Amino acid sequence: MFYTVFSTNDNPFMQWQSELLEYSWKQVDQDGALIRLVATDTPDRLPTHQHAKCVATTPWDVHPQTGDHYPIYNKPASLLEWLYRDQPEGTVLLLDPDCVFRKPIDQRVVPGHPIGQWWVELKPSKPGPGNPFGLGAKFAFLDDYCANTELPVDPVMIPNLIHTRDLRRICARWLELTGIVRDHYRDAEGQPIRESDMFAYIIACAEYGLVHEAGSLGICTNWDPVDVPDAPVIHYCQSILSEDGAVLFNKYQYAPWSAVDSDITPQHDYGADFMKILEGQIMRAGGAVKPAGMKTQPLWADGIMEGRLLDDLLLERSSDKASLWLNASGIAIWELCDGSRNVEQIGAALSEEFDVEPDMLMPDVLSTIDRLRGIGFLSFK
């Protein structure tokens, strides 16, 4: 069996990315099953998809020992739970939610022989004293946590093709190492690195003797196409740029399913391919929806009933039985949509209430408001 697997939590920001990935998966007629692992406290209210199977897993957004908030912990944790609970057998194509297909992947792997996308920016050296796994002196802390740091790592990243038997071997260690790297490695600004899980994956694989074949599987949107020719997957972790270097698309600023400018030529062919995929999903979703602007004032629609269950809120419209569950962050946004504030002011109010930078909150605010308007629970003044 072939499984395309990606992990998310139940944040609205993850929903549109999951729908776009699902759309591209279907468009290229990718073989096998599409599995979305959803880390959630409400497993009875999973997101809905036309083709992807949603599997509820235990949330790991926050490390239970350290309190570190890093939702990517959900990736190894959810995989581990799925592998041992559902007992899948076969090849797993590991993706992140911010990936789309432009061609199908037909390769399969056997146990002990994974394939990974070459990590373009990572160039490990020969391991030795003070240079654990060849990753440099900044990783010297690994000497306290790893039995043999003189093993070489494979400079690979997602997409990965790996057999379920190999994933069962490494996932617990992958999760453990992710926390260790988060605790000890810092970027230039003194913050835990975003790629902690990626380093943890290659270290865990090295410890278990898994050697990857490097392949051209997926291109990141800040890479030169020459380095990853004919990659079937586009990983839009960075902005899509135009020929003159302007930002055409950035996932943190995008409101689903707002129109994209098709008259501007992207800088690279993968950018053009991504924009076509996005346009296709926009049309499938019923055409472009005008997104909420920062000065837009959202207002509750008439006839919306509210019902609470524990920490969640059910919104329901009796006329057509439309309903939507909101979690704590969604509730906080909904309660401020009384028509007296614009979107920018809502973000500022939430920033002050929760002591979080507005730029960190705004993608969730915009996504939630657009989703509520899309089903008619909000109007714009």
Secondary structure as a PSIPRED ss2 file (coil, helix, strand):
# PSIPRED VFORMAT (PSIPRED V4.0)

   1 M C   1.000  0.000  0.000
   2 F E   0.000  0.000  1.000
   3 Y E   0.000  0.000  1.000
   4 T E   0.000  0.000  1.000
   5 V E   0.000  0.000  1.000
   6 F E   0.000  0.000  1.000
   7 S E   0.000  0.000  1.000
   8 T E   0.000  0.000  1.000
   9 N E   0.000  0.000  1.000
  10 D C   1.000  0.000  0.000
  11 N C   1.000  0.000  0.000
  12 P H   0.000  1.000  0.000
  13 F H   0.000  1.000  0.000
  14 M H   0.000  1.000  0.000
  15 Q H   0.000  1.000  0.000
  16 W H   0.000  1.000  0.000
  17 Q H   0.000  1.000  0.000
  18 S H   0.000  1.000  0.000
  19 E H   0.000  1.000  0.000
  20 L H   0.000  1.000  0.000
  21 L H   0.000  1.000  0.000
  22 E H   0.000  1.000  0.000
  23 Y H   0.000  1.000  0.000
  24 S H   0.000  1.000  0.000
  25 W H   0.000  1.000  0.000
  26 K H   0.000  1.000  0.000
  27 Q H   0.000  1.000  0.000
  28 V C   1.000  0.000  0.000
  29 D C   1.000  0.000  0.000
  30 Q C   1.000  0.000  0.000
  31 D C   1.000  0.000  0.000
  32 G C   1.000  0.000  0.000
  33 A E   0.000  0.000  1.000
  34 L E   0.000  0.000  1.000
  35 I E   0.000  0.000  1.000
  36 R E   0.000  0.000  1.000
  37 L E   0.000  0.000  1.000
  38 V E   0.000  0.000  1.000
  39 A E   0.000  0.000  1.000
  40 T C   1.000  0.000  0.000
  41 D C   1.000  0.000  0.000
  42 T C   1.000  0.000  0.000
  43 P C   1.000  0.000  0.000
  44 D C   1.000  0.000  0.000
  45 R C   1.000  0.000  0.000
  46 L C   1.000  0.000  0.000
  47 P C   1.000  0.000  0.000
  48 T C   1.000  0.000  0.000
  49 H C   1.000  0.000  0.000
  50 Q C   1.000  0.000  0.000
  51 H C   1.000  0.000  0.000
  52 A C   1.000  0.000  0.000
  53 K E   0.000  0.000  1.000
  54 C E   0.000  0.000  1.000
  55 V E   0.000  0.000  1.000
  56 A E   0.000  0.000  1.000
  57 T E   0.000  0.000  1.000
  58 T C   1.000  0.000  0.000
  59 P C   1.000  0.000  0.000
  60 W C   1.000  0.000  0.000
  61 D C   1.000  0.000  0.000
  62 V E   0.000  0.000  1.000
  63 H C   1.000  0.000  0.000
  64 P C   1.000  0.000  0.000
  65 Q C   1.000  0.000  0.000
  66 T C   1.000  0.000  0.000
  67 G C   1.000  0.000  0.000
  68 D C   1.000  0.000  0.000
  69 H E   0.000  0.000  1.000
  70 Y C   1.000  0.000  0.000
  71 P H   0.000  1.000  0.000
  72 I H   0.000  1.000  0.000
  73 Y H   0.000  1.000  0.000
  74 N H   0.000  1.000  0.000
  75 K H   0.000  1.000  0.000
  76 P H   0.000  1.000  0.000
  77 A H   0.000  1.000  0.000
  78 S H   0.000  1.000  0.000
  79 L H   0.000  1.000  0.000
  80 L H   0.000  1.000  0.000
  81 E H   0.000  1.000  0.000
  82 W H   0.000  1.000  0.000
  83 L H   0.000  1.000  0.000
  84 Y H   0.000  1.000  0.000
  85 R H   0.000  1.000  0.000
  86 D H   0.000  1.000  0.000
  87 Q C   1.000  0.000  0.000
  88 P C   1.000  0.000  0.000
  89 E C   1.000  0.000  0.000
  90 G C   1.000  0.000  0.000
  91 T E   0.000  0.000  1.000
  92 V E   0.000  0.000  1.000
  93 L E   0.000  0.000  1.000
  94 L E   0.000  0.000  1.000
  95 L C   1.000  0.000  0.000
  96 D C   1.000  0.000  0.000
  97 P C   1.000  0.000  0.000
  98 D C   1.000  0.000  0.000
  99 C E   0.000  0.000  1.000
 100 V E   0.000  0.000  1.000
 101 F E   0.000  0.000  1.000
 102 R C   1.000  0.000  0.000
 103 K C   1.000  0.000  0.000
 104 P C   1.000  0.000  0.000
 105 I C   1.000  0.000  0.000
 106 D C   1.000  0.000  0.000
 107 Q C   1.000  0.000  0.000
 108 R C   1.000  0.000  0.000
 109 V C   1.000  0.000  0.000
 110 V C   1.000  0.000  0.000
 111 P C   1.000  0.000  0.000
 112 G C   1.000  0.000  0.000
 113 H C   1.000  0.000  0.000
 114 P C   1.000  0.000  0.000
 115 I E   0.000  0.000  1.000
 116 G E   0.000  0.000  1.000
 117 Q E   0.000  0.000  1.000
 118 W E   0.000  0.000  1.000
 119 W C   1.000  0.000  0.000
 120 V C   1.000  0.000  0.000
 121 E C   1.000  0.000  0.000
 122 L C   1.000  0.000  0.000
 123 K C   1.000  0.000  0.000
 124 P C   1.000  0.000  0.000
 125 S C   1.000  0.000  0.000
 126 K C   1.000  0.000  0.000
 127 P C   1.000  0.000  0.000
 128 G E   0.000  0.000  1.000
 129 P C   1.000  0.000  0.000
 130 G C   1.000  0.000  0.000
 131 N E   0.000  0.000  1.000
 132 P H   0.000  1.000  0.000
 133 F H   0.000  1.000  0.000
 134 G H   0.000  1.000  0.000
 135 L C   1.000  0.000  0.000
 136 G C   1.000  0.000  0.000
 137 A H   0.000  1.000  0.000
 138 K H   0.000  1.000  0.000
 139 F H   0.000  1.000  0.000
 140 A H   0.000  1.000  0.000
 141 F H   0.000  1.000  0.000
 142 L H   0.000  1.000  0.000
 143 D H   0.000  1.000  0.000
 144 D H   0.000  1.000  0.000
 145 Y C   1.000  0.000  0.000
 146 C C   1.000  0.000  0.000
 147 A C   1.000  0.000  0.000
 148 N C   1.000  0.000  0.000
 149 T C   1.000  0.000  0.000
 150 E C   1.000  0.000  0.000
 151 L C   1.000  0.000  0.000
 152 P C   1.000  0.000  0.000
 153 V C   1.000  0.000  0.000
 154 D C   1.000  0.000  0.000
 155 P C   1.000  0.000  0.000
 156 V E   0.000  0.000  1.000
 157 M E   0.000  0.000  1.000
 158 I E   0.000  0.000  1.000
 159 P E   0.000  0.000  1.000
 160 N E   0.000  0.000  1.000
 161 L E   0.000  0.000  1.000
 162 I E   0.000  0.000  1.000
 163 H E   0.000  0.000  1.000
 164 T H   0.000  1.000  0.000
 165 R H   0.000  1.000  0.000
 166 D H   0.000  1.000  0.000
 167 L H   0.000  1.000  0.000
 168 R H   0.000  1.000  0.000
 169 R H   0.000  1.000  0.000
 170 I H   0.000  1.000  0.000
 171 C H   0.000  1.000  0.000
 172 A H   0.000  1.000  0.000
 173 R H   0.000  1.000  0.000
 174 W H   0.000  1.000  0.000
 175 L H   0.000  1.000  0.000
 176 E H   0.000  1.000  0.000
 177 L H   0.000  1.000  0.000
 178 T H   0.000  1.000  0.000
 179 G H   0.000  1.000  0.000
 180 I H   0.000  1.000  0.000
 181 V H   0.000  1.000  0.000
 182 R H   0.000  1.000  0.000
 183 D H   0.000  1.000  0.000
 184 H H   0.000  1.000  0.000
 185 Y C   1.000  0.000  0.000
 186 R E   0.000  0.000  1.000
 187 D C   1.000  0.000  0.000
 188 A C   1.000  0.000  0.000
 189 E C   1.000  0.000  0.000
 190 G C   1.000  0.000  0.000
 191 Q C   1.000  0.000  0.000
 192 P E   0.000  0.000  1.000
 193 I C   1.000  0.000  0.000
 194 R C   1.000  0.000  0.000
 195 E C   1.000  0.000  0.000
 196 S H   0.000  1.000  0.000
 197 D H   0.000  1.000  0.000
 198 M H   0.000  1.000  0.000
 199 F H   0.000  1.000  0.000
 200 A H   0.000  1.000  0.000
 201 Y H   0.000  1.000  0.000
 202 I H   0.000  1.000  0.000
 203 I H   0.000  1.000  0.000
 204 A H   0.000  1.000  0.000
 205 C H   0.000  1.000  0.000
 206 A H   0.000  1.000  0.000
 207 E H   0.000  1.000  0.000
 208 Y C   1.000  0.000  0.000
 209 G C   1.000  0.000  0.000
 210 L C   1.000  0.000  0.000
 211 V C   1.000  0.000  0.000
 212 H C   1.000  0.000  0.000
 213 E E   0.000  0.000  1.000
 214 A E   0.000  0.000  1.000
 215 G E   0.000  0.000  1.000
 216 S C   1.000  0.000  0.000
 217 L C   1.000  0.000  0.000
 218 G E   0.000  0.000  1.000
 219 I E   0.000  0.000  1.000
 220 C E   0.000  0.000  1.000
 221 T C   1.000  0.000  0.000
 222 N C   1.000  0.000  0.000
 223 W C   1.000  0.000  0.000
 224 D C   1.000  0.000  0.000
 225 P C   1.000  0.000  0.000
 226 V C   1.000  0.000  0.000
 227 D C   1.000  0.000  0.000
 228 V C   1.000  0.000  0.000
 229 P C   1.000  0.000  0.000
 230 D C   1.000  0.000  0.000
 231 A C   1.000  0.000  0.000
 232 P C   1.000  0.000  0.000
 233 V E   0.000  0.000  1.000
 234 I E   0.000  0.000  1.000
 235 H E   0.000  0.000  1.000
 236 Y C   1.000  0.000  0.000
 237 C C   1.000  0.000  0.000
 238 Q C   1.000  0.000  0.000
 239 S C   1.000  0.000  0.000
 240 I E   0.000  0.000  1.000
 241 L E   0.000  0.000  1.000
 242 S E   0.000  0.000  1.000
 243 E C   1.000  0.000  0.000
 244 D C   1.000  0.000  0.000
 245 G C   1.000  0.000  0.000
 246 A C   1.000  0.000  0.000
 247 V E   0.000  0.000  1.000
 248 L E   0.000  0.000  1.000
 249 F E   0.000  0.000  1.000
 250 N C   1.000  0.000  0.000
 251 K C   1.000  0.000  0.000
 252 Y C   1.000  0.000  0.000
 253 Q C   1.000  0.000  0.000
 254 Y C   1.000  0.000  0.000
 255 A C   1.000  0.000  0.000
 256 P C   1.000  0.000  0.000
 257 W C   1.000  0.000  0.000
 258 S C   1.000  0.000  0.000
 259 A C   1.000  0.000  0.000
 260 V C   1.000  0.000  0.000
 261 D C   1.000  0.000  0.000
 262 S C   1.000  0.000  0.000
 263 D C   1.000  0.000  0.000
 264 I C   1.000  0.000  0.000
 265 T C   1.000  0.000  0.000
 266 P E   0.000  0.000  1.000
 267 Q C   1.000  0.000  0.000
 268 H C   1.000  0.000  0.000
 269 D H   0.000  1.000  0.000
 270 Y H   0.000  1.000  0.000
 271 G H   0.000  1.000  0.000
 272 A H   0.000  1.000  0.000
 273 D H   0.000  1.000  0.000
 274 F H   0.000  1.000  0.000
 275 M H   0.000  1.000  0.000
 276 K H   0.000  1.000  0.000
 277 I H   0.000  1.000  0.000
 278 L H   0.000  1.000  0.000
 279 E H   0.000  1.000  0.000
 280 G H   0.000  1.000  0.000
 281 Q H   0.000  1.000  0.000
 282 I H   0.000  1.000  0.000
 283 M H   0.000  1.000  0.000
 284 R H   0.000  1.000  0.000
 285 A C   1.000  0.000  0.000
 286 G C   1.000  0.000  0.000
 287 G C   1.000  0.000  0.000
 288 A C   1.000  0.000  0.000
 289 V C   1.000  0.000  0.000
 290 K C   1.000  0.000  0.000
 291 P C   1.000  0.000  0.000
 292 A C   1.000  0.000  0.000
 293 G C   1.000  0.000  0.000
 294 M C   1.000  0.000  0.000
 295 K C   1.000  0.000  0.000
 296 T C   1.000  0.000  0.000
 297 Q C   1.000  0.000  0.000
 298 P E   0.000  0.000  1.000
 299 L E   0.000  0.000  1.000
 300 W E   0.000  0.000  1.000
 301 A C   1.000  0.000  0.000
 302 D C   1.000  0.000  0.000
 303 G C   1.000  0.000  0.000
 304 I E   0.000  0.000  1.000
 305 M E   0.000  0.000  1.000
 306 E E   0.000  0.000  1.000
 307 G E   0.000  0.000  1.000
 308 R E   0.000  0.000  1.000
 309 L E   0.000  0.000  1.000
 310 L C   1.000  0.000  0.000
 311 D C   1.000  0.000  0.000
 312 D E   0.000  0.000  1.000
 313 L E   0.000  0.000  1.000
 314 L E   0.000  0.000  1.000
 315 L E   0.000  0.000  1.000
 316 E E   0.000  0.000  1.000
 317 R E   0.000  0.000  1.000
 318 S C   1.000  0.000  0.000
 319 S C   1.000  0.000  0.000
 320 D C   1.000  0.000  0.000
 321 K C   1.000  0.000  0.000
 322 A E   0.000  0.000  1.000
 323 S E   0.000  0.000  1.000
 324 L E   0.000  0.000  1.000
 325 W E   0.000  0.000  1.000
 326 L E   0.000  0.000  1.000
 327 N C   1.000  0.000  0.000
 328 A H   0.000  1.000  0.000
 329 S H   0.000  1.000  0.000
 330 G H   0.000  1.000  0.000
 331 I H   0.000  1.000  0.000
 332 A H   0.000  1.000  0.000
 333 I H   0.000  1.000  0.000
 334 W H   0.000  1.000  0.000
 335 E H   0.000  1.000  0.000
 336 L C   1.000  0.000  0.000
 337 C C   1.000  0.000  0.000
 338 D E   0.000  0.000  1.000
 339 G C   1.000  0.000  0.000
 340 S C   1.000  0.000  0.000
 341 R C   1.000  0.000  0.000
 342 N C   1.000  0.000  0.000
 343 V H   0.000  1.000  0.000
 344 E H   0.000  1.000  0.000
 345 Q H   0.000  1.000  0.000
 346 I H   0.000  1.000  0.000
 347 G H   0.000  1.000  0.000
 348 A H   0.000  1.000  0.000
 349 A H   0.000  1.000  0.000
 350 L H   0.000  1.000  0.000
 351 S H   0.000  1.000  0.000
 352 E H   0.000  1.000  0.000
 353 E H   0.000  1.000  0.000
 354 F H   0.000  1.000  0.000
 355 D C   1.000  0.000  0.000
 356 V C   1.000  0.000  0.000
 357 E C   1.000  0.000  0.000
 358 P H   0.000  1.000  0.000
 359 D H   0.000  1.000  0.000
 360 M H   0.000  1.000  0.000
 361 L H   0.000  1.000  0.000
 362 M H   0.000  1.000  0.000
 363 P H   0.000  1.000  0.000
 364 D H   0.000  1.000  0.000
 365 V H   0.000  1.000  0.000
 366 L H   0.000  1.000  0.000
 367 S H   0.000  1.000  0.000
 368 T H   0.000  1.000  0.000
 369 I H   0.000  1.000  0.000
 370 D H   0.000  1.000  0.000
 371 R H   0.000  1.000  0.000
 372 L H   0.000  1.000  0.000
 373 R H   0.000  1.000  0.000
 374 G H   0.000  1.000  0.000
 375 I C   1.000  0.000  0.000
 376 G C   1.000  0.000  0.000
 377 F C   1.000  0.000  0.000
 378 L E   0.000  0.000  1.000
 379 S E   0.000  0.000  1.000
 380 F E   0.000  0.000  1.000
 381 K C   1.000  0.000  0.000
